[in-house]
Each structure stands twice: as C-alpha cells, then as structure tokens.
Amino acid sequence: MTTSPSKPLFSKRFVRTTLGAMALALLAGCASKGEPAYTPKELRSFEETSSLNSVWRRNVGDGLGRARYPISPAREGDTLFAADASGLVAAFNADNGEREWEVKLDTPVSSALNAIAGHVYLGTRNGEVIALDQRNGNIAWRSRVSSEVLAAPQANQQLLLVQSVDGQVTALDRSSGEEIWAYTTSQPSLTLRGTGTPMVIDPVSFVGFANGRLATLDNRNGQPLWEQQIATPRGRSDVDRLVDLAGQPVVTPDGRLFVTSYNGNVVALEATRGGVLWEANLSSRHTPIIVGDLLFVVTHNSHIVALNADNGQEVWRNDDMEDRWLTAPAFANGRLVVGDFEGYVHLLDAREGNLVGRTQVHRSGVSVRPVTEGSTIHVQANNGRLETLEVTP
C-alpha cells in the first residue's frame, strides 16, 4: 500500500476554532497512521534522455525530523551548507563533498538556510535567528523574534528579514542582529504548515501572508507601500477557506512580480504599484521559478505547469506525478528539477514538459527544494542524506 507523507499539511499553532481543530486532528491522525489521504500516481517508465549521475553523498545528522521541517540547504560559491532538525550545521566542499566544518547548536533548527556575504542565516523552533560565520561555523550573533521560524531569513545590503509563523515580519540589522522594525498582520484560524518567504530587494520587501494578502513594505521603516488581496477565502469550513501565500514572490528585473496562492490563483503584478497584469487559476503552495519567457508552477496536487510569463496562458502541463507531494521546482541545465515523497528526483524538459531523467536519492523522501548550480544538483533527503548529482547531457 502506498503511504502518505508524514509531514502535516496544516499548522496546529493557528487552530483557534473547533472546526479547524477537528479538521487538523483528522488530517494529522491519518498522516501519523500512514493512511493515504490521496492516491499518488505510480511512476511509469519513459525514454531517459538525460542522466543523473551521483558525484558524492554525505549524511547530515538525523535529517528533517518527524515533522519534516523545511531545512533546505544553501550554497554560496564553492561551499554547500546543510543542517538537521536537532541543530547540527555543516559545511561541505560543493565539488567533492569534503566536510569543511561541523557545529552543533544548542537549539533545534526549523528553517531553510540562507548563505550570503560570509554568513549562514537560519531560524529555530524557539523563535531565534542565528548568523554563523561561513568560514568556521562560529556564531556571529543570535537574535529573538516573535515565534518559530520556518522560512529562510532573507537579506539585502543592510537588513535581514524574518517571517515567523505568527504572521510577524521582523527586520534585523544584518551585521548585529539588532531589531530595526516589525510588521504584523492578522492570521486566519487555520493555516498551511509553514509561512511565506519574503522577497527582499534594497528599497522594499514583498511579503505574502496566510490571509491571502501581499504587502510591499518600505525597508526603511516597515510601513506598507501597497497591499493586494491575492486570494479571497471562500467556503464554510476553515479548511475550505485556506488561502495561504506560502511560496516566495518572484520579481523580475523589468518590474514584474509573480505570486502563488493556495486555493487561489497565480497572479502577475506590476511591482511598483501592485496593478494586476494577469491571473491564472492554479492553486499552489510552492515558490514558482521563471526562466526566459516561461513561469513554472508546481500545483497543490503536483501538476507541473508552464505558463507564458507575459500573459499567463498555459504552455504545457505534466500530471505524470500527480499527488506525489512534489517539491518546489528548481532549474539545471535546461531541465526542471523536482523531488517527491518517495525520494525520487525527476528531470523535465523545460520547453516541452516531458520527463527526461529520474533517480532515487533515498526512500525517506525529498520534501525540500533541490539546490542547483549550472548542471549540478544538491538534494537533501528527509533522513539527512545529502547527495550531489550531475546532469548529463
């Protein structure tokens, strides 16, 4: 029997109504007993025209934990950084897998990592944000925010923005961790497990929330410059009314902003004023990616869809991996890369949408987005296995 992933879809933290609590208990109970809440498609053979060759593999502690914390690795330059849920953080040579350093923090890690400008930033279950020195793993600073952090902290030249699970966005001084400002919004009774991830550029930050709203915040003081309702709650139950903006907004150099929503639409906006350019009726809890003139979206039921980024028209759709709990998409060497709940990594031709390659990293599953650099793919499985793959041709 095919079992469903153990990672819960909803967050207990925000269940404040009897109906929401009952729905969450039912779903969490199904997951914990291994009963399928859906029917994942079985994988079928296909003509493989690309190979995924293993370059090196290592183990990172005990992995993502029973709760499947979204602790995706990060790469800067020739170094890859990864962590486990218990607080182990390690740095590896990205080319050969040599372990450069390893530290054990005194607190459990809960967020994706972000490596930038000499530091590795991460969030914890007890609401801390920690900056580590990339050279040796020493703690440069640590600061407390309002609650647990699941999204990777995001940086510009001066600030580090942290979105915590209670809906608050906190701006910290990137060099010291000192709080500069905080922005808070209302949260619905029930939310997806996790939060959106801010998109931070020098003057502003684009932030999506569980109430379906997108805000553009002035990085000088945290005041909203404009807000837009991306998805509107509908239905009677809290589950039906989920409209989380759980992915990260994507902004392009020409000033377009692309946002996904659960039970809502994919929306293209004019970034400076928030005007809607187009909408596509797709539900997604993942960050999309844009490559050339195509926007790629993994929907909530694991369809992979390519949209024309100029007008939102569907170019192709692949449903071969329906309900396989695909990760957010990555891009490597002309191929889309996604992982699934059985630990497979799939390659799709970005222009045509057909499957061209596949390999299994570990049967514990892959639930965090792969990290790519050129034709190299770094994948962290749920049990902590970290594998580097090379795409050929």
Disulfide bonds with the S-S distance in Angstrom:
none
